[in-house]
């Protein structure tokens, strides 16, 4: 029996004027990155863009926090972060600046 999925949500920011570029890049996410996400237990991943504020809201389901955290150590993730760092708020290691959100309601 598999363990229940963990829901995660977080907010990031794209640089003003780069919203279309952000959407375009995600319309062509690298197959290798998609494979790594799935191999690390990510599913039901959606990203929403608020074009008025340039904020990005992401929500996804994961199998475990440990498997999810391990994605950051993959080569493809590091390359993706570097690719995206030019159009969004990023940390010194190119990882996106992320604000985690706490779930307060859900209906299935």
PANU-943963 format. One line per 2 residues: number of its first residue (from 1); their letters; for each residue x, y, z of C-alpha. Coordinates in steps of 0.5 Angstrom, whole numbers. Example, Ala and Ser with C-alpha at 12.3 -4.5 7.8 and 13.67 -1.06 7.14 Angstrom:
% residues 2
1> as> 25:-9:16 ~ 27:-2:14
END
This chain:
% residues 108
1> xx> 0:0:0 ~ 3:7:-2
3> xx> 3:12:3 ~ -1:19:2
5> xx> 1:24:-2 ~ 4:31:1
7> xx> 1:37:-2 ~ 6:43:-3
9> xx> 5:50:-5 ~ 10:56:-6
11> xx> 10:63:-9 ~ 16:65:-13
13> xx> 17:72:-17 ~ 18:73:-24
15> xx> 22:79:-26 ~ 17:85:-29
17> xx> 16:84:-37 ~ 19:77:-37
19> xx> 12:74:-35 ~ 11:71:-43
21> xx> 18:69:-43 ~ 17:65:-37
23> xx> 11:62:-40 ~ 14:60:-46
25> xx> 20:57:-43 ~ 15:52:-39
27> xx> 11:51:-45 ~ 18:47:-47
29> xx> 20:44:-41 ~ 26:39:-42
31> xx> 24:32:-42 ~ 30:30:-38
33> xx> 27:35:-32 ~ 20:32:-33
35> xx> 23:25:-32 ~ 27:27:-26
37> xx> 21:30:-23 ~ 17:24:-24
39> xx> 22:19:-21 ~ 23:23:-15
41> xx> 15:23:-13 ~ 13:29:-16
43> xx> 6:29:-19 ~ 0:34:-20
45> xx> 4:40:-21 ~ 1:46:-23
47> xx> 4:53:-24 ~ 0:59:-24
49> xx> 2:66:-26 ~ -1:73:-23
51> xx> 1:78:-29 ~ -1:84:-25
53> xx> 4:82:-19 ~ 9:78:-23
55> xx> 8:73:-18 ~ 8:65:-19
57> xx> 4:60:-15 ~ 6:53:-16
59> xx> 2:47:-13 ~ 4:40:-13
61> xx> 4:33:-10 ~ 10:29:-7
63> xx> 11:22:-4 ~ 16:25:1
65> xx> 20:31:3 ~ 27:27:2
67> xx> 25:25:-5 ~ 23:32:-7
69> xx> 29:35:-3 ~ 34:31:-7
71> xx> 32:34:-14 ~ 36:40:-12
73> xx> 42:36:-13 ~ 41:33:-20
75> xx> 45:36:-26 ~ 38:38:-30
77> xx> 35:42:-24 ~ 42:46:-23
79> xx> 42:47:-31 ~ 34:49:-30
81> xx> 35:54:-25 ~ 41:57:-28
83> xx> 37:58:-35 ~ 31:61:-31
85> xx> 35:65:-26 ~ 36:71:-32
87> xx> 28:72:-31 ~ 26:71:-24
89> xx> 28:72:-17 ~ 34:67:-15
91> xx> 39:66:-10 ~ 46:66:-10
93> xx> 46:58:-13 ~ 41:60:-18
95> xx> 35:56:-14 ~ 29:61:-14
97> xx> 27:65:-8 ~ 21:61:-6
99> xx> 16:63:0 ~ 12:56:2
101> xx> 5:57:3 ~ 1:53:9
103> xx> -5:49:7 ~ -11:52:10
105> xx> -17:49:6 ~ -18:43:1
107> xx> -24:40:-2 ~ -23:33:-6
END
